[in-house]
Amino acid sequence: MNGIYGVQPPTASNAVDPVTAAQPTKSPIRLDNVTDTVEISLVAKLAAKVDQLPEVRTELIERVKAQIAAGTYETPERIQIAAERLMEELVPDL
């Protein structure tokens, strides 16, 4: 004997009819108004941008640093070019 009443065989009230159990329900669930969204974190966005950055040209940086330290980097021609590029960026229609 199991428990107080022992083991009971299944009765008609708790039996499953295999024909009706295999049929789909009459009112299916509709998902017309459901949309999926994806949110990308700020860290992930920044990480993606880092992958797109060009490689650092260490030799160029060192050469420019040496020219700046020696006082030979800033020439009137370079200052003029920098000013023109800045104006093009600030006022592109000129």
N, C-alpha and C positions, 0 to 999 in steps of 0.2 A: 504494500500500500504506500502511496505517495500522499503526503499531507493528510488533511482531515478526511477528504472524500475519496482518495485514491486516484488512479488514472482513469479518466473518462474518455470514451471514444468520441470522435466528432459527431455532431448531430446535424440535422438538416438546417438548422438556423445559422450555423457558422460555416457551412460548406460553401465553396466558391464554384459557381457555374463557369466552366472553361469557355463556353461560347460567348457569354456576355462580358467576361473579363478581358477577352482579346479584342473587343470592339472599341473604337475610339469614343471619347465622350461626345455628347451632342452639342456642347457649346465650347469650341476650342478657344484657347487664350489668344487674344489678338495683341500684336506688338507694333501696331501702326505708329503710335506716338512715342515709341522708345528710340532714343538716339544714343550712340556711344560717343564719349568724348575722351580725349587724351590730354593730359596736362603735363607739360615738360617743365621741370624745375629750372630755376635760374642757374644753378650749378651745372646742369646738363647743357643748357644753352651756351654758357661760357666755355665749357669743355669742347663743344663742337666748334666754337669760333677759334679756340687755340689751335685746333687741328688744321685750320685754314690759313694760319699765319705763315708768311714766308720764313725761310730759314734765316737766322741771324748771321750776318757777314762780319764775323769777328775781326778779320784783317782790316776791313774798311773802317770799322769803329775805332780800332787802335790807331789807324793812320790819321783819321780826323781829330782824335784826341791829341795826338802829337802835334798836328798843325795848329790847333787851338792853343795849346801850351806854348808853342813857339811864336804865336802871334801872326802866323801866315795864312790862317784859314779865312778870315773875314777880309775879302777884297771888295772894292766898289762894284765890280761885276757880279759877284755872288750876292751882295746885298740887293742890287737891282733885280736880279732874277728872283730872289726870295720875295721881294715886294710885289713883283708882277704876279707870281703864282698865288700869293695871298689875296690880291685883288680879284683874280680870276675865280678863286674859291668863294670869296665873300659876295662878289657881284658877277655872276657868270654871264650876264647878258651884255657886258661892256665890250 
